[in-house]
Amino acid sequence: MSKQDLLFELGTEELPPKALKNLRDALRDNIAANLISQDFEFDSIDAYAAPRRLAVIVRQLSASQPDKNVERLGPAVDAAYNDDGTAKPAAIGFAKSCGVEVEQLQKIETDKGLRLGFTIAQQGQPLAKFIEDIINGALKKLPIPKAMRWGDRSEQFIRPVHWAVLLHGEQVLDATIVGVKTSNQSFGHRFMAPEAIVITSADTYLSQLENAKVIADYEKRQQLVKQQVETEAQSINGVAQISEDLLDEVTSLVEWPVALTGKFDDDFLSVPSECLVSSMAEHQKYFHVLDKEGELLPNFITVANIESSNPHSIISGNEKVIRPRLADAKFFFETDKKVSLESHQEHLKKVVFQNQLGSIQDKAERVAALAKSIAPVIGADAEQSERAGLLSKCDLSTNMVGEFDKLQGVMGTYYARHDGEHENVAIAMTEQYLPKFSGDKLAQNPVGQAIAIADRVDTLVGIFGIGQKPKGSKDPFALRRAAIGLLRTIVENKLELDLNSLISNSVASFGDKLTNQNVQQELFEFILERFKAWYLDQGVDANIIASVMALQPSQPFDFDARIKAVQFFQKLQEAESLSAANKRVKNILAKADIEIPNSIESSLLVETEEKSLASKIDNALLSMSEIKNYQDKLAHLANLRDDVDAFFDKVMVNAEDPAIKANRLAMLNNLQTLFSSVADISLLQN
């Protein structure tokens, strides 16, 4: 069976830059899945993407499906023949469907008994027969929110399609892809090499396009953008600031990147740097540059999609474009400063947070009250926390945040400082939104922590309280992320806060707005599940998590301390034996058919082993009450292993004497108390 590389390229109008990588990856995955479903063999598959094309190269793709034997099953043998051995209609009909006589059928043993069957040799079909459906099917499954039609065509795609290349080896495979006939003809850069290119094969595809000023390899193009931007920044003694999102977007906008450095007026540096950076990045896709001290330089780096004979004209044009953008940012900033942050509260009373939960201002007032109650527990100033809560959403109605929503919180900090608010209050405006994403930094200021916690609890309680908790993959209010942010803030800052108290205090602040009577328990369980997911992501053993969750600790920092202690305990030699013993103790106590006494009667201790264990348990109960560190508690518990093993080896718990039996059960009950002081270690057993 011959194998050759397959090349497919779809040429289009400029594709949406923010979707380009996803489209590329989805096309690769969809084509691979479709090839596999049709039994075509291949070694590997690579995908490429540039603004005007999506492409896939399938390495060593077979020219046809493999031949195979297909086993068909018919009726049960018992139902296929008469008593005299002649075939019944069921057998005759099955044989006819297989194109053979009844005598040629086989008897095949199956899990449902002996059945008639026939093995048909099926010849593999050529790739050319399937490739059109394979590719069109893959394209139809791309994540395209809204497809479009163009001209008088009935076909739909995310952008108009102009050409399609389809080669297996050097041979063109005839197909119609999104209404376009396939060929070996592609096109280069729209301006620098607009002529048609005859693609020889998959092996020459990338180099032929590069000769036509198109870098189809996304990662190669992205690395080139990054290198050029960094080099341009170094040329002005600066350091380029390259965010992953902007780098992706710029890479998706250019086929042949050329980085150029421009300048803007120093006067604009009086505007907060975040505003200038947002304006440059969001409106113009420019990279900003910092000096060696980390201060913003009055420069920008743009990435053109052309090698110009007069780059200065491109730079000049970009400088003219950026000036009014930055002037707008300056105007917004100066205008916003003319009124106090506090004055925006009136407007926020008219902005709905959620129909059943009131306005944004209602939310701010709830957050303020909850933050005030949190403050004393975490060492924050209560009055400052309340003030920060009341101001926390005010910047949402400012001109600057209206233009650049990513600056929410950041502008609150600038405007709070301008208004003379306490520095802790100002910092909290920004820190309330931390962490913004997985691995992001956390609020460090105690007032910021109080607001970050209160805001998330308010959102979680409110949405759960109206019965709109996440379902499946749908989480429109980002409650899973809010729960993880809440847990990280508490755990990583070592805050001794109780989830049940936070939830109940928040529930009370909503008055009669909440309709879900089970919000307290449902939300607590939801947060514990997010805790579990968080630990699993960190590689924590599922049994360890289960052992701690069994006790349902309601303080996240305490929960985390228990997890770490059990991780330590699990590595001890004694862990496996004690875990098994704990499980045995639980089972014995669960099956006890008598009332278990609260205390052990020493006079009823008969065997040496039970006397020794009882003594060790008494000592452990006394000493462990003094031990605060969970790891030390479990280390102390490990010392009981030999006595526990000896007890179960030598002593019969269910003694004939009811008093002795009850006494031994009481001892095991005390042992169980020790075992469950940190976690349910019986769950550590695989």
N, C-alpha and C positions, 0 to 999 in steps of 0.2 A: 504494500500500500504506500503510494508516494506521499511524501509530506513536504510542504513548502510554507514559507511565511505568507500570511495574508495581511494586506493593508486595506484599511477602510478610512477614507477621509470625507467629511461632510463640510462643504464650503458654504458659508452663510454671510448675512449682514452681521455687523458687530453684535456679539452676544453680551448679555448683561454681565458686567464684570464681577459682581458679587456672587453670581451663580456659576461662574465658569468652572471652578475646581469641582464643585459638586456634580455638574453636568458631565465633566470628563470621567470622574470616578464611577458615576452611575452607569454611563455608557459602557465602560470597561466591564463592570460587574454584570450588567444585563446581557451583553454579548457572550461573556464566558458562560453564564448560566444557560443561555439558549443553546449554545454549542454542546454543552454537556448533556442537556436534556435530549438532544438528538443523537447522542452517542458519537460525536466527533472528538477525536483525540488531538491534543495539542500540548506543547511543553510549557508555554507561559504566555501571558498577555500583558501588553503595555499600552498606556493611554497618553495622548498628547492633546494640548489645548492652547489655542491662541485666540485673539479677539474675533477672527473671522473663520475659525475652523475647529472642529473636533475630530480626533483621529485615534485609531486603534491599530496596533500591530499584534497579530497572533502568531507566535513563533511555532514553526513546525506543525502546522495544521494539516491533518490528513485530508486527502482529496475525496475520500468517500467514507461512509460508515463501515465498520467491520461487518463481515458476514457473521451471522449468528443463528443458532438453533432456537426456535421458539416452541415451547411446549404448551400445547393446548389441552385443557382438561374437559372431558365430557361428562355424561351421566354416570352415576354409581353403577358398578358392574351388576349388582343385585337387581337394579331396575332396568338393565339394558337387554336382558335375555329372558325368553320364556323358559318354562320348565323343560321343554324338549331341546333347549340349546339354540333355538332360532332367535334371530335378532328382533328386538322390539323396535317400534318406530323411533324411539329416542336414540337408539344406537345407529339406526339407518340414517336418520337426519344428521347426526353428528358426523358420521363418516362422509356423507355428501358434502357437508360444509367444509370438510378438510380436503375434498377432492380425491378421496380414496375409497376402497371397498371396506366393508366392516371387518373382513379378515385381516386387514392391514393395521387395524387399531391395536394399541398397546394397552396393557393393564398396569396402572401406576398406583403405587401405595401412597396415600396422602394422610394427613392428620384427620381427615374425615372419612377414612376408609378407602377401599379399593375402587378406583374409577377408571373409566376408559380414557385414553389419551392418544395424542399423536404429536410427534415432533416434526416441525416444518423447518426446512433449511431456508433461511431468509437472506437474500443477497443484499449487501450494503448499498445504499443509494448514494449518488454523487453529491458533493458539496454544492454544486451549482443549482441543484434542485431545491435546496433549503435556504441558501444564503440570503435571498431577498426577504423571506419571512423572518429569518433570524435577526437581521439588522433592523427592519422596520418594527418588529416586535420590541426590540431593545430600545429604539427611539421613542416608541409610544409610552414606555414605562419610565421615561426620564422625569425627574421632579420639576415639572413645568407648571407653575400655578395658573398661567393663562396663556394658551396657545393663540396664534394668529394665522389668518389667511392672507394671501397676497395675490395681486393680479386677478386673473379669472380662475385660479386653481381652487380645488376643493380641499387639498391637503392642508394640514395645520402643523405648525412648529413654533418654537419660541421666537424665531426670526426667519425672514425669507431665506430659502435655500437656493444657491446658484449652481453648485456643482457637486458631484459625488465621484470619488475615486474608489475603485474596488479591484484589487489585484490579488491573484493567488500565484505566487512566484512572479513571473513576468506576464502572465495571462490575465486579460481583463475578464472578469466575471460579469455577464450581462444581468442587470437587475434594474428595477426602478425603485429608487429610494426617496421617499417623501415627494413623489411625483417627478423626480429627476433621473434621467438615464445615466447609468454609470459609465465611466471611461477611465483612461489613464491620465487625464488632463486636470492639473491643478493650477493655482495662480499664486503669485508671490505677493510682495508688499504692495498695498494699494497704490502708492505713489512712486516708490523707488524701483519697483520691478513688477509693473502691472500686467506684463505679458503672460500668456499661457505657458505652463511648464508640462512637459511630458514626463511623468514619473516612471522610472524604469522598473523599480521593485521596492519592496519594503526596506531592503538594505540601504538603498540610496535616498530614501525619502527625506530624512532629516538633513542630510548634506545638500541635497538639491534645493530644499527650501531655504537653507541658510545662504546659499548662493543667490537666492532671490530675496534676501533681506527679511526672512521670517525665521525666528527661533521658535520652533513648535514645541520643544521640550519645556514644559512649564517650570520645572525646578531649575533647569539651566538658565532660563530667562530670569527667574526670580533671583538667583544668585548673582547674575550679572547686574541687575538693578541695584542690589544691595552693595555690591563692590563699587559700582560707579558713584552711588550716593555717598558712600563713606569716603571715597577719594576726593570728591568735590568738596566735602566738608573739611577735609584735612588741608585742602588748598587755601582755605581762609582761616586756618588755625582753629577750626572748630570740631565739634563732635556731632555727627548726624544722629538724630533720634528717630529710630525706625520701628514703628509699631507693626506687629504682625498683620493686623487688619489692613492698614494702609499699604503695606508691602504687597499683600495679596491683591488688593484692588488695583494698584498701579501695574503690577505684573499682568493682570488680566486686561489692561487697557492698551498695552503696547505689544507690537510684534517685533520691533527692533529698537530696544531702549537706548536712549542717549540722555544722560543726566546733565543738567545745566544749572548754574547758580545765579540767582537774582538777588536783588536788594530792595528793602523798603525803608521808608523814612524813620529815623531814630525817634521821632516824636511819638510814634505809636507804641513805643516801649513803656509809656506811662500807663498803658492798659494792662491789666493782669495777663501774664504770659499764657495762661490757659485759654483765654479768649482768643488771642492771636493764633495760637496753635490750632484751636478748633476751627477757626475761620479758614486758615490755610489748608488744613487737612480735609475738612468736610466739603468746602466749596471748590477748592482748586486742586486737591490731591497733591499738595506740596509737603515735603519733609522739612521740619524745622531743625535749626542748628543751635547748639549751646557752646559757650566758651568753656575754657578749662575750669572755671569756677562754677559751672552749671547754670550760668545766666543766659537768657535768650539773646542770640545775636540778631541784628536787623537784616537777616538773610533768609533765603528759602532755596530749596533744591527741587526743581521740577524735572520730570522725566518725559522727554519728547519721544514721539513715535517716528522719528525721521532723522536722518543725517543731513543737516542743512549746510549749504555752502556759506550761509550767513547766520551762524548761531546767535549773534548779537541781536538780530531782529526778533528772534524767538524769545530771547531773554527780555528784551525791551517790551514786547507785547505782553508777556506774563507780568512784568512789573506794573504795567498800566492796568491790568485786570485786577491785581491784588489790592491796589491802593483803595478803590471804593469799598472793597470788602472789609478791609481793616478800618476804614473810616466809619463804616456802619457799626463795627464792634466798639469803636471808641464812643460813638454817639450813644449806643445802648448803655454802656457803662456809666457815662456821665449823666444820662437821663435817669437811670435807676438810682443813682446816689442822691438825687434831689428829694427823694421821699425816704422815710425810714422803712426798715425791713418790717417792723411791727405794723405799719399802716396797711400792709397787704392782707392782713387778717380779714378785713371786711370783704375783700374780693373773694377770698377762699371760702367764705360762708356760702357763696353761690356756686362753687365748683363741687360737683358730686364726686365723692370717693367711690361709693357703691350705693345703688338706690335704696337698699334696706338699711344701710349702715350710716347714712348721713353724708355730710360734706367733708371736704379736706380739713376745714377748720375744726369740725367735730372730732376728726381723727387726731389732729394736733393736740386738742385739749385732753383727750383720753391718754395720749402718749405722755403728755406733761404730768398728769396725775400719777400714772404708773411709774414713770421715771423718778418722780419725787419719792415714791415708796421704795424703789430699788436702791436709791442713792446711799442711805445709811449702811446698807448691807455690804456695799462694795467700796466704801470709802470715798464716795463722791459727795459734793455739796448738794443738799436737797433743793435749796432755792435756785441754784444755778441750773440744776437738772430740770426743774419745772420750767424755768425761763427758756431753756434750750428747746424743750418740747413744744412750747407755745410758738416759738419762732421757726421750728424745724422745717415747715413746708412753705414758709413765706416767699422764698426765692422762686417758687414755681410760677408765680404770676409776674415775675420781672421780665423786662424786655430781653435780657441776655439769655436767660434760660428758655424763654419762648423761642429764641432763634437756635440755641444750641442746648438741647435737652440733656446732653451728657454732662453739662456743667452744673446740674442740680447739686446742691450741697456746697460745691466749690464756691459758687457765687454767694451763697448764704454766708460763708465764712468772710469773704471780702466785705460784704455789705454790713455784717454784724460788727466787724472791726471799725468800719467807717462810722457806724452809729455809736461807737463807744461802749459796746457790750463787753462783758467780762471775756477775757481770752478763752477761758474754758468753754463758754457758751459759743463763741465763734468757732472754735475747733470742732465742737460737736456738730455743727452744721454739715461739715464734710464727713466726719467719722460715722454719722448715723447710717450711711449707706455701705459701710465696710462690714464684711467682705463683699465685693461686687461679683466675684466669680471664684471658682475653685482654686485654692492656693493663694488667693489675694491676701494682702495685709489686713490686720484687724485694727479696730479702734483701740488706741493706747491710753487716751485721756479718760479718766473715770466718768466724767460727765458724758463724753462721747459714747462710752460703753453703755451707760444707763439709757441713752436715747436709742442706740442701736438695738439693744435688747427689747426695750419697750415698744419700739416701732414694729419689730417683727412679731412679738407676742400679740400686739393689737391686730395685725393683719391676719395672723393664724386663727386667733379666737373669733374674729369677725366673720371670716369666710366659712370656717367650720360651723360657726353659730347659726348660719343661714342655710346650712346643708349643702354647701358647694365645695366639698373636699375633692382633691384630685381623684380622677378615675382613669385607670389604665395609663396611657401615655399623655392624657390631657391634663394639663396643669396651668390653666390660663392666668392664675394669680401668682405663679412661681412659688407655691407654698413649700415644695420640697427644698428649693434653694434657700428659702427663708428659714426653714427649720435647721438646715445645716449651718447657716450663718449664725443663728442663735446659739447652737451647741458649740461651735468653734469659739465664739466670743466668750462664752462662759468657761469652757474647759481650758482653752489655751491661755486665758488670763487668770485662771485659778480662782474663779469667783464662786463663793459658796451660796448659790441661789437655788431655790427649790422650784421645780417646774410646776408642781401642783399649786403652790402659792401664787406664782406668776399668773397661771391660767385663771385661777379663781378670782384674783384681784381684777384681772382684765375683764372677765365675764361680768362682774358687778358694774364696771364702768359703762357697759352698753345699755344698762337699764332694761327696758322691755323690747329692745330691737332684735334680740336673738330668738330664733324659733326652735333651734335644736336643743332639746332638753339634755342630751347626752354629750354635749360639747366637751365637758371637762374630761371624761374618760376617753372619748374618741380622739381628741387632740393629744392627750398624754400618750396613748398607744401609738399614734402616728409619729410623734417625735421619737419615741423609743425605736420604732422601725427605721427611721432615718439614721438614728445612732448606729443601729446594726449595719445599715448600708455603708455608713462612713467607716466603720471599723473593718468591714469586709474589703473595702477599697484599699485599706492600709495593709491588707494581708493578715489580719488577725484571724486566728482559728475560729470557725463557726461554733465549735463546742464551748470555747471560752466565752464567747459573746452570750450564748444561750445560758451558761451557768450563772452569769451576772444578771441577765434579763429576768431569770426566774424569780429573783428577789425584788424586781421592779424598783430599784433605787430611784428616787425622784430628784436627786441633786446631780446634775451632769458631771461636775468635777469629782464628786464622790464615785459616781459610776465609772469614770475613767480611772480613778485610783484602784478600784476593784479589778478592772480589766488588766491593768499592769501587774497587780499582785498575782492574779491567777496565771498570767503569762509566766511569771517567775516560778510559781508553784508547779506548773505543768512540766517544767524542766527538771524538777527534783526526782531522784530515784524512787522516793516514797509515793509519788503522785498516783501512779497507776494502781498500786495496791490500795491506797486510801480511797481512791475514787470508786473502786469496786466494792470496798467495804461500806462506803456511804450508800451506794445503791442497794446493797443487801440490807442495811439498817432500815432504809426507807420502805423496802418491801415488807420487812418483818413488822414494822410499826403499822403499816397500812392494813395488814391482815390480822392485827391483834384483835382478839375477841373478848377482851376484858378491859375494864377501866384501868388506865395506867396511872400509878401514883405520881405525885409531883416531886417526891424526894426519894432518895435511896436509903434503905434501912440496912446499916452496916451489919447487923446481927444476922441478916439473911444472906449475906455473902458467904458462899460455901467453898467454891473452888479457888485455888491459888491464883489462877489467871483472871478471874473476875474481880478478886480483891485488888490485884495489881492494877487492872484497868480502871476500876472505880476510883482508886487513889489518884491515878494519873488524870482522870477526867476532872475530879474535884480541884486538883492543883491547876489544871489548864483553865477551868472556868474562872478561878480567882485571878490567875496571872494574865489571861487574855483580856479581862475587863480593864486592865491597866495599860494594855498595849493599844496604841492608837493607829499605828502604821499597819495597813492591811498585809503588806508583804511579810512583816515580822510575825503577824498573827498566823499566817499560813505556814511559815517556817517553824513556828512553835507547834502547830498542829501536826507537822510531819514527824515530830518526835513520838507520836502515839502509834506509829505504824506497827512496831513489833508487838506491843501489847494488844492492839486490835486483832492482828493476825493470830496471836496465841489464843485469844479469847474465842474466836470463831473455830479454831482448830480443836480446842479442848472442852468447850462449854456448850451445853444444850440449852438454848434460850427457852424453849417451850418445855420447861421442867414439869414433872408430874405434880409437884407441890405447887398449888396456885399462888401462894405467897411468894415463893422463890421466883416463879415465872414472872409475876407482876414486878418484882424487884429488878429482875434483869431487864425487863422492858423499860422500866424507869431509867436504868443506867443507859440503855441505848437511846432513850429520848434525850438525855443530857448530851450524849455523844453526837446525836443529830443536831442539837443546838450549836455545838462547836463546829460541826461540819458546815453549817449554813450561816456562819457568822460573817463570811465574806462573799460567798457565792455557793450555789448548789453544785458542789464538786462531783456529785454522782454523774452529772451530765458531761464530764470530761472524757468519759469512756466512749470509744468509737463504736 
